[in-house]
């Protein structure tokens, strides 16, 4: 069953493409029977039936796709655009939670995959979905703005975001079901992601000349209420409920993960992954499972273990969950730990206080309360130990992942065999994000460091929202697309990078008419050259290649390898980016002045 023979690096490298393809296979039209852009939770249709689309799961999956796209996987843009169009439709669907006149329908947790309402009994409303969807779409919109596509952001995406932010501002102070769809009360995870959405929603609205009154007035109150979940030892994941549980729940760790801000430091108020509160909570939740599962019987204190949702769980017998595992590899634990190491390294010092001391003593029993600079031995030993601890969770995932790389919802607490829904989209998406964190690939800041202290006294306020049906599609498929070419190529002063190709806009292979790229975002660690070819015909296919000119102005060096091929996408996208890395092997250098004297101005046939 397991692929234990491979090292951790090899396992992650092998599993990531499997996970990505599995995600894409669960998105309509790839998922048979699902509307285009609809993200299906799982192809499983019985025991259990997960062949639906959940707002929360879809938003978390979309955020993974958007982060991967921004990091350079430009092949994902069409899936992202399709997701946006699908969510615009779902926002208009009246359902058992309500309709769009007062936004109440946005709290509906799941829909049929043909974009119609699910009308059966369920734990509703669930109030985390709109916040998570807003966060995902804001991330993508910021990228679009970077490449000048403000029109698409304002006319197509902002109406969706605005509805979601209005919902959060209006309903955050009302109870609802948690992300496990079982407890009706106030959920830490829900409030944490709602606070994030309001904070970044305010900044984003200002950036595009819009307003979000609820963002400004309600975010401080949500932050104030969020502090009530901290009981002095760990996060009580659900309050104002009648569940009778002990409060230790992976809900809380997922909350810290999905409000991770790489620039925030170890902030307790927002429960950042490296904060004393979050680390103490990590230990409390993890330790509650150490003796619960037979698969943990040989794992020592301070070592990675299999973790479930909460200790009282009885769903499918109460087993470890792959969502929790993959979300932090496993049990949301690894994910938090990699985030914590990133934040600690960024701040340049390690703070150990009375709250976090038990967590750190599991890693090094001799460690004491104090502040340790990056140059200290304690700092080096502890950060290395945290990463080793995190890698231990990767090993748990590796141990219980079948040879084909498939990830189910759960795996057996006794023998580790897959259980419940097969091919769970959220599990795959979570694995991909965790793999990125392991490589220190992090998302942009959402503004947590600028939040400030919450009010001294909390007020149970809300802000009535305004709602309107968003545009269901772009008015028409665009006929031309602006394609930006990004290539990473280290150069020396005086050299310039170009792109040439088989179409007129790229010079028809004539190096005197190639598209000149700019180095405005070039750094030593990211030697990026970028340029945009405007108004390329949608659907047009062509070949292209990068070349650079020397300091003498006449020497031209073409990258090696075969000609690159590209097809301009069709659909709503008016601006796309193609990200490449210069092919070093078999470069070809020539003197263009001598070629022109011979009457050969082009470089045809590369």
Secondary structure by P-SEA (a helix, b strand, c coil): cccccccaaaaaaaaaaaaaaaaaaaccccccccccccccccccccccccccccaaaaaaaaaaaaaaaaaccccaaaaaaaaaaaaaaaaacccccccccccccccccccccccccccccccccccaaaaaaaaaaaaaaaaaaaacaaaaaacccaaaaaaaaaaaaccccbbbbccccccccccaaaaaaaaaaaaaaaaaaaaaccccccccccaaaaaaaaaccccccccccccccccccccccaaaaaaaaaaccccccccccccccccaaaaaaaaaaaaaaccccccccccccccbbbbccccccccccccccaaaaaaccccaaaaaaaaaaaaaaaacbbbbcccaaaaaaaacccccccccccccaaaaaaaaaaaaaaaaaaaaaaaaccccccccccccccccccccccccaaaaaaaaaaaaaaaccccccccccccccccccccbbbbbbbbccccccccccccbbbbbbbbbbbbcccbbbbbbccccccccccccccbbbbccccccccccccccccccccccccccbbbbbcccccbbbbbcccbbbbbcccccccbbbbbbcccccbbbbbcaaaaaaacccccccc
